[in-house]
Amino acid sequence: MKMSRLFLSIALSVASTCAVAQDSTLEPLRNAMSESEFKAAGLEKLTPAELAALDAWLQQSVGQQTAQAVAQAKQEGRKEVEQETRGFFDFGTSEPIASTIVGAFNGFAKGRQYTLANGQVWEQVEAASLAGVRRTDPAVKITPSRFGNTWFMKIDGYNTAAPVRRIK
């Protein structure tokens, strides 16, 4: 439910930003400003051709800035989705997830759930043994396999990797 709300909010944000960007036509300065503002800026001294050139320059400048803002918003939105959904979906990144397990770690066992400091929850899906290990808040690295949707969790200082899947 949380992910679908996240996707919806990002999609609506990007759509509204694009709509604003496409309709970024500025009204001429004479219409946008009050008469006193227009005179205070000294714009009444410009010829109609000079005022038209200034309006055209402002239109182009705002259009470029809007396009840059839209591109940046899209990139930031994608990065946010990637971070929020890492482990659920494959976005083509092979960067490991580094965090710590919150609280006590008592070895690997199939079916155990591991809550990370970054808020993610992972469940061990296959047998892997790290018997006798007792640690508090150990550092972990979770790495995607080269093939498929399998992820492997390693505890810092140990070579054993447990197959896990993200559940939250």
C-alpha positions as CSV (number, residue, x, y, z in Angstrom):
1,M,0.0,0.0,0.0
2,K,2.8,2.4,0.9
3,M,4.6,1.8,-2.4
4,S,1.5,2.4,-4.5
5,R,1.0,5.7,-2.7
6,L,4.6,6.6,-3.3
7,F,4.3,5.8,-7.0
8,L,1.1,7.7,-7.3
9,S,2.5,10.8,-5.6
10,I,5.6,10.8,-7.7
11,A,3.6,10.3,-10.9
12,L,1.2,13.2,-10.0
13,S,4.1,15.4,-9.1
14,V,5.9,14.8,-12.4
15,A,2.7,15.2,-14.4
16,S,1.8,18.5,-12.8
17,T,5.3,19.8,-13.2
18,C,5.2,18.8,-16.9
19,A,1.9,20.5,-17.3
20,V,3.2,23.7,-15.7
21,A,6.3,23.5,-17.9
22,Q,4.3,23.1,-21.1
23,D,2.0,26.1,-20.1
24,S,4.8,28.4,-19.0
25,T,3.8,31.3,-21.3
26,L,4.3,34.5,-19.4
27,E,2.1,37.4,-20.0
28,P,3.7,40.6,-21.2
29,L,5.3,42.8,-18.4
30,R,2.9,45.6,-19.1
31,N,0.0,43.3,-18.2
32,A,1.7,41.5,-15.4
33,M,2.7,44.6,-13.5
34,S,0.6,47.4,-12.0
35,E,1.2,50.8,-13.6
36,S,3.1,52.0,-10.6
37,E,5.3,48.9,-10.6
38,F,5.9,49.3,-14.3
39,K,7.0,53.0,-13.8
40,A,9.1,52.2,-10.7
41,A,11.1,49.7,-12.8
42,G,11.7,52.3,-15.4
43,L,10.0,50.2,-18.1
44,E,7.9,53.1,-19.5
45,K,11.1,54.5,-20.9
46,L,11.5,51.5,-23.3
47,T,10.2,51.6,-26.9
48,P,7.6,49.0,-27.8
49,A,10.3,47.1,-29.7
50,E,12.6,47.1,-26.6
51,L,9.8,46.0,-24.3
52,A,8.9,43.2,-26.8
53,A,12.6,42.1,-26.8
54,L,12.6,42.1,-23.0
55,D,9.4,40.1,-22.8
56,A,10.8,37.6,-25.4
57,W,14.0,37.2,-23.3
58,L,12.1,36.6,-20.1
59,Q,9.9,34.0,-21.9
60,Q,13.0,32.1,-23.1
61,S,14.8,32.3,-19.8
62,V,11.7,31.1,-17.8
63,G,11.2,28.3,-20.3
64,Q,14.8,27.1,-20.0
65,Q,14.7,27.3,-16.2
66,T,11.4,25.4,-16.1
67,A,12.8,22.7,-18.4
68,Q,15.8,22.3,-16.1
69,A,13.6,22.1,-13.0
70,V,11.4,19.4,-14.7
71,A,14.4,17.4,-15.6
72,Q,15.8,17.6,-12.1
73,A,12.5,16.7,-10.5
74,K,12.2,13.6,-12.8
75,Q,15.8,12.5,-11.8
76,E,15.2,13.1,-8.1
77,G,11.8,11.2,-8.3
78,R,13.5,8.2,-10.0
79,K,16.3,8.2,-7.3
80,E,13.7,8.3,-4.6
81,V,11.7,5.4,-6.1
82,E,15.0,3.4,-6.6
83,Q,15.9,3.9,-2.9
84,E,12.4,3.1,-1.6
85,T,12.0,0.0,-3.7
86,R,15.5,-1.5,-3.7
87,G,15.1,-5.2,-3.1
88,F,11.5,-5.3,-4.3
89,F,12.2,-4.5,-7.9
90,D,15.3,-4.5,-10.1
91,F,16.2,-1.1,-11.4
92,G,19.5,-2.3,-13.0
93,T,21.7,-1.1,-10.2
94,S,24.2,-3.6,-8.7
95,E,25.1,-1.4,-5.7
96,P,24.9,-3.2,-2.4
97,I,22.6,-2.1,0.4
98,A,24.7,-1.2,3.4
99,S,23.2,-0.8,6.9
100,T,23.1,-2.4,10.3
101,I,20.7,-4.9,11.8
102,V,18.8,-3.3,14.6
103,G,19.4,-5.0,17.9
104,A,20.6,-8.6,18.5
105,F,21.8,-10.9,15.7
106,N,21.9,-14.6,16.7
107,G,23.1,-16.2,13.5
108,F,21.3,-17.1,10.3
109,A,18.3,-19.3,10.1
110,K,15.7,-19.9,7.3
111,G,12.5,-17.8,8.0
112,R,14.2,-15.2,10.3
113,Q,13.5,-11.6,9.7
114,Y,16.1,-8.9,9.9
115,T,15.2,-5.3,10.5
116,L,17.8,-2.8,9.2
117,A,18.5,0.6,10.6
118,N,17.4,2.1,7.2
119,G,13.9,0.8,7.8
120,Q,14.0,-2.2,5.5
121,V,13.0,-5.7,6.6
122,W,14.5,-8.8,5.0
123,E,13.6,-12.4,5.5
124,Q,16.0,-15.3,5.0
125,V,14.5,-17.6,2.3
126,E,16.9,-20.5,2.3
127,A,19.2,-22.2,4.7
128,A,22.5,-20.7,5.6
129,S,24.4,-21.2,8.8
130,L,26.4,-18.8,10.9
131,A,26.1,-20.8,14.2
132,G,27.3,-19.3,17.5
133,V,27.5,-15.8,16.3
134,R,26.0,-13.3,18.7
135,R,26.3,-9.6,17.8
136,T,24.4,-6.4,18.6
137,D,23.7,-4.0,15.7
138,P,26.1,-5.7,13.3
139,A,26.9,-4.0,10.0
140,V,25.4,-5.8,7.0
141,K,25.8,-5.7,3.2
142,I,23.0,-7.0,1.0
143,T,24.0,-7.6,-2.6
144,P,21.9,-8.7,-5.6
145,S,22.9,-11.8,-7.4
146,R,24.0,-11.6,-11.0
147,F,21.0,-13.5,-12.2
148,G,17.4,-13.4,-11.0
149,N,15.9,-11.6,-8.0
150,T,18.0,-13.3,-5.3
151,W,19.7,-11.1,-2.8
152,F,22.5,-12.2,-0.3
153,M,23.1,-10.8,3.1
154,K,26.5,-10.8,4.7
155,I,27.4,-9.8,8.3
156,D,30.5,-7.7,8.5
157,G,33.5,-9.9,9.4
158,Y,32.0,-13.2,8.1
159,N,32.1,-14.8,4.7
160,T,28.8,-16.7,4.9
161,A,26.0,-15.2,2.8
162,A,22.3,-15.9,3.4
163,P,19.8,-15.7,0.6
164,V,17.2,-13.1,1.6
165,R,14.2,-11.3,0.2
166,R,12.9,-7.9,1.1
167,I,9.4,-8.0,2.8
168,K,9.2,-4.3,3.9
